[in-house]
Amino acid sequence: AGCEKEPSSHMWIYIFLGNLLRGIGETPITPLGISYLDDFAKEEDVPVYVACLHTIAMLGPMFGFLLGSLCAKLYVDIGFVDLGSITITPHDSRWVGAWWLGFLIGGVTSFLAAIPFCFLPKSLKKPEEANNDKTSYDYSAVIMPCIFQSQLIYPFLSDFYTSLKKVLSNRMYFTFLCCSLLQFSSFIGFLTYKPKYMEQQYGQSTSKSNFLIGLTSLPPVGIGIFLGGLIMKKYKMSIIGATKFAFTMSFLAYTITLLHFFVGCENHMVAGMTVSYE
C-alpha cells in the first residue's frame, strides 16, 4: 500500500499544447501551398511540384524515425544524471530513451525553416499561358480582418459553410476524400504499430525498430509520389486518366500488401493467452 500513489505530473499538458501549436503551424502548408503552386505555375508543371512537396513531406518522417532511433539510445535523464551510473542498456525492458530530445531538435529546425517564408512575395506574376479560368485569391484580405475584427467573422463563416457544401456535394471529390481517409488510416496504423510488432515478434530494440522503419518504409513512398508526378507530366493525364492511374496503382499496392499475412514468427508462449496454464 505504501508504494501506491496518484500520478501528479502535469507534463501531458505541455505536450498537448505543443502538439496543438505544431498542428496549427503545419496545417496551412498543404492546402495553401498547393493552391499557391496551382495559381502561379504552368499547368503541366503542377503535378511535379506537388509531387516534390509530398516527397519532402515523406522524407521528414524518415529523418524523424532516424532521429528517434538515435534519441532512444540515450537515457531519458541525459544531462541530469551521471550516465556512468546507469547499469541498464537499451535492450533492457526498463530502459526509457530521451523521447523529449526530438521535440527540441524538431522545434528548432521547424522555426529555422519557417524564416524564409517571411521573405516570399504576397503575389507572383502568372505565366502567360495560364488558363483564364484560374483566379488567384488573396487569403489575407479575408483572414486578417476576421482575426482582428470580430464583426466580420460571421460573414466569413457563412461563406465558408457555402463553399464547403458545394465541395462536398461534388461526387468525384467526395469519393476521392473517402478513399484518402481509408488510405491514410491504414498508413498511420501501419506506422504506429509496426515498431511494436518488430519489437515483440522479432526481438528488436526500440531504437533499431525506428531505424529500420525510417530506412525501409518511407523512402519508397516518397519515390513513388515523385515518380507519379513525373508520369502525370510526361503523359499529360486528364482527370479521368489520373483517376485510372491512381486506381491501378492502389489496387496493385493492396494486392502486394496482402503478402504481409505470410510474414511473421511463431507466437510467444504466454500462459493464458497462447498456451494453457497447464
Secondary structure, 3 states (H helix, E strand, C coil): CCCCCCCCCCHHHHHHHHHHHHHHHHCCHHHHHHHHHHHHCCCCCHHHHHHHHHHHHHHHHHHHHHHHHHHHCCECCECCECHHHCCCCCCCCCCCECCCHHHHHHHHHHHHHHHHHHHCCCCCCCCCCCCCCCCCCCCHHHHHHHHHCHHHHHHHHHHHHHHHHHHHCCHHHHHHHHHHHHHHHHHHHHHHHHHHHHHHHHCCCHHHHHHHHHHHCHHHHHHHHHHHHHHHHHHCCCHHHHHHHHHHHHHHHHHHHHHHHHCCCCCCCCECCCECCC
